[in-house]
């Protein structure tokens, strides 16, 4: 499977390759266990008080229960940028801001402004041997995902180099023992 974005880095003489892919198996973000406000199924009914139109498809709509989201945000202590580090916002203001940020994020997904992504990776030795790396899916932040992927690959290269050095040392010891056995029968 070819990725839509391929990044490479050099590390200790090895090439690290990460290919980003659209993760088509993840569903809508409000169906994930990430703490979002309530979203309706597709419906043709009119919007109710406290709801916002999240997405429209012809005559059908999905609604975001903004009033319910604010209650949930207040109960669970949601916050969003700019974070309320200095405590100047009331809990109600903080919850309102967080629910609005959640609505905008979900609306962005509906409008294809962002998507779930995953990555496949590989490490390529200095002599061209390729070893498959990790494959991880379900990220919503490609920049974070890429840095995490490269960190994992650097760790994998360190292990491969150590494993190679250990095998080389064992082979030298075995060769030396074989040489000695031939000399002293």
Buried (B, 14 or more C-beta within 10 A) or exposed (E): EEBEEEBEBEBEEBBBBBBBBEBEEBEBBBEEEEEBBBBBEEEEEEEEEBBBEBBEEEEEBBBBBBBBBBBBBBEEEBBBEEEBEEEEBEEEEBBBBBBBBBBEBBBEBBEEEEEBBBBBBBBBBEEEEEBEBBEBBEBBEBEEBBEBBBEBBBEBBEEBBEEEEEEEEEEEEEEEEEEEEEEEE
